[in-house]
Amino acid sequence: MMRLSTPGHARFSQANQFEVTFGGAEANAAVMIAQLGGDASFVTRLPNNPLGDRTVRELAARSVRTDHIVRGGDRLGLYFVEQGASQRPSQVLYDRTQSAIAQAQENDFDWTQILAGAAWFHWSGITPALSNHLPGIVANACAAARANGSKISFDMNFRAKLWNAAAAGKILAPMVRDLDLCVCGVEEARSVFHLNGGSPSDMARQLRDQFGARCVAIPQREAATAGRTLWCAALFVDGSEYRSRTYELEIVDRIGAGDAFTGALLFAMRRGSAPQEIIDFAAAAAALKHTIPGDFALVTLSEVEATAAGGKGGRVQR
């Protein structure tokens, strides 16, 4: 999507101009993987016009492969951001009706060809919310991934402004079976899947038992104000729990932090890191994303590794 943000902390009612960047859940995860040195390809449908061209260039500039992007449809999806401050929360408005991806049909994507040789297929709960056709398209992709031997990861990313929890649960529950990685917050698991565990470990166990998720990652955020938050995460693998440190963050831009977390998880899992190293690495990547404007986590592998190792960020790097 194209992201249009009010300058600074201006409200929508004050803005006379918008800052243009690009992003979206799966795209943000792909950029994170590519920034770290991994191989990531993004699959979507974009309009065959200058805005679609610009979107492709933005992804390619971040080393994300774009050869499987389908061109067609009438318009690029947009979303608008108003950055909050203190007790005023940030606001997001979506303008995605009849976007190119929302108009996609099942025959737009040859998943067998797209996923040939792919180690992972990643999708988020946002995509099936965009049209009546997209749940079937994603289900076809998951079936092709399983047939191909690719691992499958899912990030809930529930968006109440796109659909309600009841609709999300009805559509997503049959689709999230037999996952290699499930990323889901505690509140999302309660509202969408009606799980009733009180702790992250309870939720992880239920996600494993109910949906067959082999690994479960649960990010945890405690926001004091729009500009400050506590951030940590837990990973559950083979009955064991691994927790990251807790980061106390002053937020520049929190949008995309969860996607950076997921992308870093996939990168670390792909390179064969131990579970504690995986969750430390992914939590550090998400913490760093909070400091960067825009959706994309524009960080390097060495920066994430230094943060995961407990490096201090207060000194000027000279």
Secondary structure by P-SEA (a helix, b strand, c coil): cbbbbcccccccccccbbbbbbccaaaaaaaaaaaabbbbbbbbbbcccaaaaaaaaaaaaaccccccccccccbbbbbbbbbbcccbbbbbbbccccccccccccccccccccccccccccccccccccccaaaaaaaaaaaaaaaacbbbbbbcccccccccaaaaaaacccccccccbbbbcaaaaaaacccccccaaaaaaaaaaaccccbbbbbbbbbcccccccccbbbbcccbbbbccccccccccccaaaaaaaaaaaaaaaacccaaaaaaaaaaaaaaaaacccccccccaaaaaaaaaccccccccc
